[in-house]
């Protein structure tokens, strides 16, 4: 057997052994697989900022729609404990639009940014010049649910 | 690259190998590794739920869907049909074909975590692919050692960063694995087809190109029917090509000595018939086009050959007919054509996914209210209209319970399939230019026919040229040949008229009767060389698909015109057949590879620089790709046309342009999978992290 074959056999063996060792037969319990779940944590917020202000603008590159451009929410913490999450909610009631973005916050997190993609609207669905946009950010876990940021903005549709 | 074995035919007597040669194995493994690298375990299009449920129920030993294993919300799901109070899935061909993979995965998840099974499988494929590339390049030791170490590293990183995948998703994963295999088979068949006519270099470029330069990569792990049918088309093209010459005699058990060509034709008919099991209309179209092309060009139409054809068709259609008989009672009415299931029928789906029959009306109503709160759809392109499944797939039917099979069938045929189909084509004739333009050339916002609301109004539906700019080479070749032909005939006419100034340029063809013309034409087709005959089949197959889906397209959730995806391998083959393309690869594939790599690098740089500044939404990003790809398509078209018309002599420019076209699609499909459409858990998060590192997914 030449060296390359030996390396291959060894590699394949490593892969297969790891596969079995981490599997359900060899004590690989499901307990360590659920760490992404929400916990009992909490977080004290220092500052919440939108990276930009929400706006309506025409879609580019032939998309032929109007986009509600949604900024990210940037949150800075003074202290965090356990696992909680940020709930970033943007709603335009007149358009029936209501969307939530979340990001988990572990203890020790200093800064967290929640992103939300822009939302397209068919041009003929926008029949007003301006819309009310409600933005909230909450800290949420099994033990807390606190609104830490709330803005009711009026956003104009730039008609072009 | 190996030595080009241009024109070298495989050893005719004994070669029944599936892969042909070591390069074929490399293409196959490479396709699996590439297309598998971006695998997301998740449901991208909602009717996949129904097929996956069908698979799980078939594995339990019955065609009826008695247990809903997978669902987005409680209640109905697209692709679920009801016959006599029992639920059925829309597509059993796919479910049955995925069955072996399902059992294998079930067994493996008994000893290992599903997400790591996928990572391990892929890592082992990396070893095999690297080794095989080493064999081809005559550097086996180096590549095998490097590949092994790379695979261990990739697997280690996968273990460290793996996101858990529910073990219960084996049904979905089996369907995805089947689709992935189909893409690898497509690449292999395209390789063998092109290598057969033009040597292994052209073959390898075409085979790898089917993965890198077409949206097959994107659909590889989206378990719709498209990749399966694409594989069938690619294999049919290869078998068609291989059976145009009668070939040697082979001895088969029970049958005795027969020509190899006859065996291949029989197999091809069986395969075409099998497509009907997956999708009845596409099966009929493929069987029909194959039969026309085959019988028009067959090297032999002996009685024996015809018997082989009939046997092939019967065997291929048998599972389709059997399934139909068991489900609908009619051999020609597939489950897809039966009534779509809506809750509040006499069947209901309980909270645990158990299908309950004859639920009292109030209870059923209460159930559906409870289940009515379907969450806000988060992904794009996740729903498909019932109509989208096929020209006659519209499942709303008013015939109710007391319907005779024949009556219902007649009504259905009249209302939706052949008759309705022809009426629609005729009635929509005035729309043809706009339809074709928005299906094949430029998308943008398509006002007619596309319901953008199902995909959050995002303008994500691209055309064929925008998603496969490679097709520019086909059109360019055509234009170039036309221009060259006109110019040549003008020159020769001038030369001739100078010679015979007496005006004796009498008609070269005696005016024959139409019958005579047809006979001559059929003789010319039959006498043509196998490559031209295969070109004919490829063109007819594309034309048939374009016609089949013409009344439907453009359509929401087509993304890369997935409805014509099955004939994309035929287009790749036709591109590889262009004389200009072959000439550009005659000596070396280096300019092509250089064009591909440089364009890919340039694309990545452009993405990192331009995208953060533009901050495009999904629809805008897709349309930006579309415009860029269209420009690339135009450049390729121009390059190939001018080279073909002998205005440009340097074929390296064509080769480079082909590479750039391939890179444009690669960039699009990779971004689609890693950035624009995140619909599941990445089976290989390590690939995603690498992409992040390279800023591909910035």
Interface residues (C-beta under 8 A of the other chain):
Chain A: X2 X3 X4 X5 X7 X8 X10 X11 X12 X14 X15 X16 X18 X19 X20 X22 X23 X24 X25 X28 X33 X59 X60 X61 X62 X63 X64 X65 X67 X98 X99 X117 X118 X119 X120 X121 X122
Chain B: X110 X111 X112 X113 X116 X117 X120 X123 X124 X127 X131 X140 X141 X142 X144 X145 X147 X148 X149 X151 X152 X155 X156 X159 X164 X376 X442 X443 X444 X445 X452 X453 X456 X457 X458 X459 X614 X616 X617 X618 X619 X620 X623 X624 X626 X627
